[in-house]
């Protein structure tokens, strides 16, 4: 067996050590033999752990130790075809959850069809999947219903609205099912995974924090638990009433602009990108609001999530959409430092800051933005 650890950060060197006894994965994939190989891949935020071994008479084995449960992938290469840099490598893949257990993986010919036994964690995963499958099936049925409609029906706004209402009802059913599972299973790692899936772009921070704190401490301090806790802590920084975190980025001319430069005015931080169709559709609403209220002390600070390679497209979008307010970007795409500071995972996204520098609203689009600004500036000269 050969162990390869790929460390992506120099500071992670202490982690680049041979694994110790903890888990054992014994596999049987038909009668495969050399040159067939098996790979075990675990992806962390700062590194990738990759183990590999030959398959002999269909058998392979991995051993190691996990500090906390992690999502992993077993991959099988059935032949010796080398990787090509311009093409996706062809692998036979089986996702699983890896913890310090003795796990058996068996299949006739393809690991993607393998059966996992001996793992309480993966058995619980199967249980939760089966629990949620009928509800997710309703989504699939709704999509199938739409696809089967004639084109005229697909354009019927009343029908589309009815689909949206039904989709929201299914979404609520999934939410309730996950919350019920979490409440009944606070000691299960799967409860944490279910909880993590509920933290969308606009989750209720205080409500979710309360649920998170109801989980077992060992679950909360696991690798995923620490990530979830950090996400909640970051989201709390953008709650209404909290002082907006300051940042500085270059504008289109390279001049540094700070959020704190706008103290004394109402300012909307608008996260967008030239390639984002919903953002571009929302821009006319921003132009209208800006023209109506800029003389009363309203400003917009646009923050682009474009990459450096798209700088020309960003500048053209500003001109095409007639965005006359300040635009800034560090041109790091989704790694934009202001975007990361404000936990921006989807765009368009915005935050309304009052003259004292506190967040008073977020995700204001279309009519909602107009109503909020009217409420703020009503009666003001």
C-alpha positions in Angstrom: 0.0 0.0 0.0 1.2 3.5 -0.8 0.1 6.5 1.3 0.2 9.9 -0.4 -0.8 13.0 1.5 -1.2 16.2 -0.5 -0.8 19.2 1.8 -1.9 22.5 0.2 -0.7 24.7 3.0 2.9 24.7 4.3 1.6 25.3 7.8 -0.2 22.0 7.8 3.1 20.0 7.8 2.4 18.3 11.2 -0.7 16.7 9.6 1.3 15.1 6.8 2.1 12.0 8.7 1.4 8.3 8.1 -2.0 7.3 9.4 -2.4 5.3 12.5 -4.8 2.4 13.3 -8.4 3.6 13.5 -10.5 2.6 10.5 -10.2 -0.4 8.2 -11.8 -0.6 4.8 -11.8 -4.1 3.3 -13.1 -4.2 -0.3 -14.0 -6.9 -2.7 -14.7 -5.9 -6.3 -15.3 -9.0 -8.3 -12.1 -10.6 -9.5 -10.2 -7.5 -10.5 -6.4 -7.7 -10.7 -3.4 -5.7 -11.5 -3.2 -3.0 -13.1 -6.6 -2.2 -11.3 -6.1 0.1 -8.4 -8.3 1.5 -5.6 -8.0 5.0 -4.2 -9.4 6.6 -1.0 -9.8 10.3 -1.1 -10.8 12.7 1.7 -11.0 16.4 0.9 -10.5 19.0 3.6 -10.7 22.8 3.2 -6.9 23.0 3.3 -5.6 19.7 1.9 -6.5 16.5 0.2 -5.6 13.1 1.7 -5.2 10.5 -1.0 -4.4 6.8 -0.4 -4.0 4.1 -3.0 -3.5 0.4 -3.3 -3.4 -2.4 -5.9 -6.4 -4.7 -6.2 -5.5 -8.4 -6.1 -8.1 -11.0 -6.9 -10.7 -8.3 -6.3 -9.5 -7.5 -2.8 -8.1 -4.3 -1.5 -7.7 -2.7 2.0 -7.2 0.7 3.5 -6.2 1.5 7.1 -6.0 4.9 8.8 -7.3 7.1 11.6 -9.9 9.9 11.5 -10.1 12.8 14.0 -13.7 13.2 13.1 -16.2 11.7 10.6 -15.6 12.9 7.1 -17.2 12.5 3.6 -14.9 10.4 1.5 -14.8 8.7 -1.9 -13.6 5.3 -2.9 -12.4 5.3 -6.5 -11.4 2.3 -8.7 -9.3 2.5 -11.9 -10.0 -0.7 -13.8 -7.0 -0.4 -16.2 -3.6 1.4 -16.5 -4.8 4.2 -18.9 -2.8 7.3 -17.8 -4.5 10.5 -16.8 -4.6 13.1 -19.6 -4.2 16.7 -18.5 -7.0 17.9 -20.8 -9.5 15.3 -20.0 -11.5 14.2 -17.0 -10.1 10.9 -15.6 -12.5 8.0 -15.8 -13.1 6.6 -12.3 -15.6 4.2 -10.8 -16.7 6.0 -7.6 -18.5 5.3 -4.4 -19.1 8.1 -1.9 -19.2 7.1 1.8 -18.8 8.5 5.3 -15.5 7.6 6.9 -15.0 7.3 10.7 -13.0 4.9 12.9 -14.9 1.7 12.0 -14.3 -1.6 10.4 -16.0 -1.2 7.0 -16.7 -3.8 4.3 -17.3 -2.8 0.7 -18.4 -5.4 -1.8 -19.5 -5.4 -5.4 -19.6 -7.7 -8.4 -17.9 -5.4 -10.9 -18.4 -1.7 -10.1 -17.6 0.0 -6.9 -20.3 2.6 -7.7 -22.8 -0.3 -7.0 -21.0 -1.5 -3.9 -22.8 -2.4 -0.7 -21.3 -1.0 2.5 -21.6 -3.0 5.7 -20.2 -2.9 9.2 -20.4 0.9 9.4 -22.9 2.4 11.9 -22.3 5.8 10.3 -23.1 4.7 6.8 -26.1 2.7 8.0 -27.5 5.9 9.6 -26.8 7.8 6.4 -28.9 5.1 4.5 -31.6 5.5 7.1 -31.8 9.2 6.7 -31.7 9.0 2.9 -34.6 6.5 2.9 -36.5 8.8 5.3 -36.2 11.8 3.0 -36.5 10.0 -0.3 -40.3 10.1 -0.6 -40.4 13.8 0.0 -37.6 14.6 -2.5 -39.6 12.3 -4.9 -42.4 14.9 -4.8 -39.9 17.4 -6.3 -39.1 15.0 -9.1 -42.8 14.4 -9.7 -43.4 18.1 -9.9 -40.6 18.5 -12.4 -41.9 15.6 -14.5 -45.4 17.1 -14.5 -44.0 20.4 -15.8 -41.9 18.7 -18.5 -45.0 16.9 -19.8 -47.1 20.0 -20.2 -47.7 21.6 -23.7 -45.7 24.7 -24.3 -48.7 26.9 -23.9 -49.3 25.6 -20.4 -45.6 26.1 -19.5 -46.1 29.8 -20.3 -49.3 30.1 -18.2 -48.4 32.3 -15.3 -51.2 31.0 -13.1 -49.9 27.5 -13.6 -46.3 28.5 -12.9 -47.4 30.2 -9.7 -49.3 27.1 -8.6 -46.1 25.1 -9.2 -44.1 27.5 -7.0 -46.7 27.3 -4.2 -46.5 23.4 -4.4 -42.7 23.5 -4.5 -42.6 25.7 -1.4 -44.9 23.3 0.4 -42.5 20.5 -0.4 -39.6 22.6 0.7 -41.4 23.2 4.0 -42.0 19.4 4.3 -38.3 18.7 3.8 -37.3 21.4 6.4 -39.7 20.0 9.0 -38.5 16.4 8.3 -34.9 17.4 8.8 -35.6 19.4 11.9 -37.6 16.5 13.4 -34.7 14.1 12.7 -32.2 16.6 14.3 -34.3 17.1 17.4 -34.6 13.3 17.9 -31.0 12.5 17.1 -28.7 15.1 18.7 -25.9 12.6 19.1 -25.8 11.5 15.5 -23.3 12.9 13.0 -26.1 12.7 10.4 -28.0 15.3 12.5 -25.1 17.7 11.9 -25.0 17.0 8.2 -28.8 17.5 8.0 -28.4 20.7 9.9 -25.6 22.0 7.7 -27.8 21.5 4.7 -30.3 24.0 6.2 -27.9 26.9 6.3 -28.8 28.5 3.0 -28.1 32.1 1.9 -30.8 33.6 4.2 -31.1 31.2 7.2 -32.5 32.5 10.5 -29.2 32.9 12.4 -30.5 33.0 15.9 -33.0 30.1 15.4 -30.3 28.0 13.8 -27.8 28.8 16.5 -30.2 27.5 19.1 -30.6 24.2 17.2 -26.9 23.9 16.7 -26.3 24.3 20.4 -28.7 21.5 21.1 -26.4 19.0 19.4 -24.0 16.9 21.4 -20.7 18.8 22.1 -18.6 16.1 20.4 -20.7 16.6 17.3 -20.3 20.4 17.5 -16.5 20.1 17.9 -16.0 17.7 14.9 -14.4 19.0 11.7 -17.8 19.7 10.1 -19.2 21.0 13.4 -16.4 23.6 13.6 -17.1 24.7 10.0 -20.9 25.0 10.8 -20.1 26.9 14.0 -17.9 29.3 12.1 -20.6 29.9 9.5 -23.1 30.8 12.2 -20.6 33.1 13.9 -19.9 34.8 10.6 -23.6 35.2 9.8 -24.2 36.8 13.2 -21.9 39.6 12.0 -24.5 40.6 9.4 -27.6 40.5 11.6 -29.7 43.6 11.5 -28.5 46.0 14.2 -24.9 44.8 14.0 -22.2 47.2 13.0 -21.2 46.5 9.4 -17.6 45.2 9.0 -15.4 47.7 7.3 -13.5 46.8 4.1 -11.5 48.6 1.4 -11.1 47.7 -2.2 -10.0 49.4 -5.4 -12.5 51.1 -7.7 -12.4 51.0 -11.5 -9.5 53.5 -11.5 -7.5 51.7 -8.8 -8.3 54.1 -6.0 -9.0 52.5 -2.7 -12.6 53.0 -1.4 -13.6 52.1 2.2 -17.1 51.3 3.4 -16.4 53.6 6.3 -16.1 56.5 3.8 -19.9 56.4 3.6 -20.5 57.1 7.3 -23.3 59.7 7.7 -25.3 58.3 4.7 -27.5 55.3 4.0 -25.5 53.0 1.8 -26.5 49.8 0.0 -23.6 47.3 -0.4 -24.5 45.5 -3.6 -22.7 42.3 -4.4 -23.0 41.4 -8.1 -21.1 40.3 -11.2 -21.1 40.9 -14.9 -21.9 37.3 -15.6 -24.8 37.1 -13.1 -28.1 37.3 -15.1 -30.3 37.9 -12.0 -27.9 40.7 -11.0 -28.2 42.3 -14.4 -32.0 42.1 -14.3 -32.0 43.8 -10.9 -29.7 46.7 -11.9 -32.5 48.8 -13.5 -34.3 48.7 -10.1 -31.1 49.9 -8.4 -30.7 52.7 -11.0 -34.2 53.9 -10.4 -33.8 53.8 -6.6 -30.4 55.7 -6.8 -31.8 58.4 -9.1 -34.8 58.9 -6.8 -33.0 59.0 -3.4 -29.3 60.0 -4.0 -30.1 63.7 -3.3 -31.5 62.7 0.1 -28.4 60.9 1.3 -28.6 57.5 -0.3 -25.6 55.8 -1.8 -24.8 52.4 -3.4 -21.4 50.7 -3.2 -21.1 48.0 -5.9 -18.8 45.1 -5.1 -18.0 42.9 -8.0 -17.5 39.1 -7.7 -15.8 39.0 -11.1 -12.4 37.5 -11.7 -9.4 39.4 -13.0 -9.9 37.7 -16.4 -13.4 39.2 -16.6 -12.4 42.8 -15.7 -13.2 44.1 -19.2 -16.7 42.5 -19.0 -17.2 44.0 -15.5 -16.3 47.5 -16.8 -18.6 47.0 -19.9 -21.5 45.9 -17.7 -21.1 49.0 -15.5 -21.3 51.1 -18.7 -24.1 49.1 -20.3 -26.3 49.1 -17.2 -25.6 52.8 -16.5 -24.3 52.2 -13.0 -23.2 55.7 -11.9 -22.3 54.9 -8.3 -18.9 53.6 -7.0 -17.9 50.2 -8.1 -15.1 48.2 -6.4 -13.5 44.8 -6.8 -10.4 42.9 -5.8 -11.1 40.7 -8.9 -10.8 37.4 -7.0 -14.2 36.0 -8.0 -15.9 34.1 -5.2 -12.9 34.7 -3.1 -13.6 38.4 -3.0 -12.5 39.4 0.5 -15.5 41.6 1.2 -17.8 38.8 -0.1 -16.1 36.4 2.3 -16.4 38.9 5.1 -20.1 39.1 4.6 -20.5 35.4 3.9 -21.8 36.0 0.4 -22.6 32.6 -1.2 -25.1 33.7 -3.8 -25.7 36.9 -5.8 -27.3 39.3 -6.1 -26.9 40.0 -2.4 -27.0 43.4 -0.6 -26.9 45.0 2.8 -28.4 48.3 3.7 -26.3 50.3 6.2 -27.5 53.3 8.2 -25.6 56.5 8.7 -24.2 55.1 12.0 -22.7 52.2 10.1 -25.1 49.5 11.3 -26.9 46.9 9.1 -30.6 47.7 9.0 -31.7 45.3 6.2 -30.4 42.9 3.7 -31.4 41.1 0.5 -33.6 44.0 -0.7 -34.7 43.5 -4.3 -37.2 45.2 -6.5 -40.3 46.4 -4.7 -38.8 45.6 -1.3 -36.0 48.0 -1.8 -38.3 50.7 -3.0 -40.6 50.3 0.1 -37.7 50.3 2.5 -36.2 53.5 1.0 -39.6 55.2 0.9 -40.0 54.3 4.6 -36.6 55.8 5.4 -36.8 59.0 3.3 -40.5 59.8 3.6 -40.9 63.4 4.4 -37.2 64.2 4.1 -36.2 67.0 1.7 
